[in-house]
Amino acid sequence: MMDVAQSRLYYRDAYLTSFEAPIVEQFPMGENWGVVLDCSAFYPTSGGQPHDTGTLNGLPVVDVVEREEDRAVVHVLSRQLQGEIAVGQVDWTRRFDHMQQHTGQHILSHVFEALLDAETVGFHLTGDALTIDIAHGPLTPAEWEAVEERANELVFADLPVEACFVDRDAVARLPLRKTPAVSGPIRIVQVGDVDYSPCGGTHCRSTGIVGLILMRKIERKGTAMRVDFVCGGRALRDARRKNQLVNAVSAGLSVGDFELAEAVSRLQDELKECQQTLRRANERFLEFEAERLRASAEVAGGVRIVRTVLDDGGPLLAKHLAVRLMGYPATAVVLAYVDGNSVQLIVARSDDVPVDVRPILKEACRLIGGGGGGQPNMAQGGGSRTDQVEAALDQAVLSLKMALSQ
């Protein structure tokens, strides 16, 4: 088995991005090739941290995994390497981002445990997400602020971050935040004299390099609370995006950013009032329109058959109008709503009209190239043959008349 501590160059120097190493083996991996080197600076996906990317002999490294049987680092490439020596180049932008986020996670997890006795039970890092799950209930605003404040105090203190392999006897004497699950020598990451944690990831040399730690959202995840946060460059980009958004909204509302919350609250109140006014206006319109359509409707078998085509107001208004007409006695409705290249059909009747409208609707929908269904007193359907709307309505009215005459 390969000596893990010696073969993984990032253990000795997480800032190392260029290296050369003999090729130990190559083998097919589906459509790709797996390459194992004598040593490597590439970090494989593990411990919640994603793998590094970069190149080997100029070929992109698309994945890096740890082989289970011998813990060898396997570099996944699109094709086999030539020669006996590989020249590796790690993508520093991705590596440094992961270092900032992972080191920031150690700091934040320590603070949650120190201040709230909240153990970290989960850690997840991707290219656009960074979360920890803590064993704690919902945080109060004061707890949120205290945790964030203390985490950034540790950042600003620029404490050294060191890592080393320790044997089991020495591990037992350390104030570890988390008990290691592996046997043998264990790699311990130490943040100043405040946090000791078993970890195989890549980390900054000091807490100051982590940059700002910004908690963005906390929500329940099962029995734990999931903390969404960002560090360093991600925190800068997040703050910049939000600042631009605040400035744009403030400018649009012609208020200062300190007045934004009040302005938004005022707009919400105005919106509620407008919605209530619109709702009342719609009710009056539906009442007027229903009266108008019913008054001019054709009568067959003692039933008024309302036949109409709507081209505005939307499908919801069409349904509301049909429901309003159904409330009148001795009334049937054949209604179409045309929206661009589609047609919605509604066939309905009042409770005192003994007709099942479902087969009437289906027959009409066939003319517009569609189908539908519903209840005996109201059925809906649709199609795309807008040129057949009038024919479909005529068919529905004819079917209604025939049903009423029986």
Secondary structure, DSSP 8 states (H G I E B T S, - for coil): ---HHHHBHHHH-TT--EEEEEEEEEEEETTEEEEEESSB----SBTTB----EEETTEEE-EEEE-TTT--EEEEESS---SSEEEEEE-HHHHHHHHHHHHHHHHHHHHHHHHH---EEEEEE-SS-EEEEESS----HHHHHHHHHHHHHHHHTT-BEEEEEE-HHHHHTS--SS---S-SSEEEEEETTTEEEE--S---SBGGGG--EEEEEEEEETTEEEEEEEEHHHHHHHHHHHHHHHHHHHHHHTS-GGGHHHHHHHHHHHHHHHHHHHHHHHHHHHHHHHHHHHHT-EEETTEEEEEEEE-SSHHHHHHHHHHHHHTSSSEEEEEEEEETTEEEEEEEE-TTS----HHHHHHHHHHTT-EEEEETTEEEEEES-GGGHHHHHHHHHHHHHHHHH-
